Amino acid sequence: CAKSIENGIDIIRIFDALNDVRNLEQAIKSTKKYGGQVEATLSYTISPIHNEDYFVKLGRELEEMGADALCIKDMANLLLPMDAYSLVKRLKETVSIPIHLHTHNTSGTGDMVNLMAAQAGVDIVDAAFNSMSGLTSQPALNSIVASLQNSDRDTGLDSDGLQKISEYWRDVRPVYKEFESELQTASAEIYKYEIPGGQ
């Protein structure tokens, strides 16, 4: 934590794949000690105990531990759009720190997840330029910006500028093709097996 902050990383996202807060304590203390911002994280999964009440309680506990922001880390894109709305809404009612949603688009629902989270008041979402988005990457930034134009969640980002950057990465991406995931299409089968991305 000390070296990361010293070398210019301001925000430290801290998480444990099993949501065991005991494994976060030292990293939170060290991040605070060295002047960084703590983004404590809920590792999103689905199980008989991992329900909305569980995540809301965990969010409150992480804020009490000193989190400056709270991240919902949905590594496998298991979070469905309506569940995203409900979870973000409840977290906004429960904690006073910003809510940051990190999802992928493996199942093809990531754009909808971000849209519903935006409707519920999420503060930050992760996205990728359209040419680098989708599947195991994040939802499409250019498309999110266009979807929110002229709404109360308008990002104010310049669509033409985003398109230029997206075109640059469209041309660079083939150079790294051999390192890409073999996944060719979105798969809603994820909701059948419910395996978090970290596993």
Protein Blocks (a to p, Z undefined) as FASTA:
>chain_A
ZZmmmnopabdcdddfklpaklmmmmmmmmmmnopacdddddddddfklcfklmmmmmmm
mmmnopabdcdddfkopacfklmmmmmmmmmmmpmcdcdddddfknopmmmmmmmmmmno
pabdcdddfklgghjbccdfklmmmmmgoiakbgoiafklmmmmmmmmmmmmmmmmmmpc
fbfbdcfklmmnopafkZZ
